[in-house]
């Protein structure tokens, strides 16, 4: 059996092993594959098993790659797959839905703490010699923010949102949540409220919701106007949840005091993205998911997905 990994580098830049997949047959791993349909088809060839992270598989791929039986997405999101075309050609598509819960929740709080303390900036100033030459025993260039007693509003209160809520609660924050699906576990962590209430009462707003038609652009000029002046915004979920020009305008006028973003609408970032020059906006290159522990978990589940499929008991199957 032939297996192909189209873009394995981000999942495994060298610190993990592909041994789990190699045991199933002849494995070919490409670090990266151009988003060119002809080249994608060429690389898949007569493989029965294909793994992809961000390399798109369109309807033509499924029509031309007739040996293909299984596609494993090395991620949770699967919008790069034409799932309807896969189903029409009898190809099973799986994803890995829960591998990064702890890592993503942790990263959301890391972004928030950076906004509160500007640790990177102050560390760099010390290295430049500014503290050594300071007339005072300490200095700070930005307002420093204590989180205890403040309110965090989390939009999307599933596994990751609840993880972030638990950490925020441990910091002494009041937790509000907005989600169409409510649970008893969620109620133990925070209080469910309407979106308008969350926007109006939160000192910090954190996005942990999936990207659906109804959540696309959920942070825009209209919803920003409903927020407190000086609110902080965190997004390490999906870039298109935010209308980027509207957020940039709000940052530059001070309505939003700061933003910590690990995702953008277009990735890698376009050089003319207005958030790159917006005031007090931290942007990291979509790395919330990437601790080694998290990637190892992803690898293990991706291997299990294939094993279950071959045993006739497919798991984590996605459908159109």
Buried (B, 14 or more C-beta within 10 A) or exposed (E): EBBBBBBBEBBBEEEBEBEBBEEBEEBBBBEEBEEEBEBBBEBBEEBBBBBBBBBBBBBBBBEBBEEBBBBBBBBBBBEBBBBEBBBEBEBBBBBBBBBBBBBBBBBBBBBBBBBBBBEEBBEEBEEEEEBEEEEEEEEEEBEEBEBEEBBBBBBBBBBBBBBBBBBBBEBEBBBBBBBEEEBEEBEEBBEBBEBEBBBEBBBBBBBBBEBEEEBBBBBBBEBBEEBBEEBBBBBBBBBBBBBBBBBBBBBBEEBBBBBBBBBBBEEEBEEEBBBBEBBBBBBBEBEBBBBEEBBBBBBBBBBBBBBBBBEEEBEBBBEE
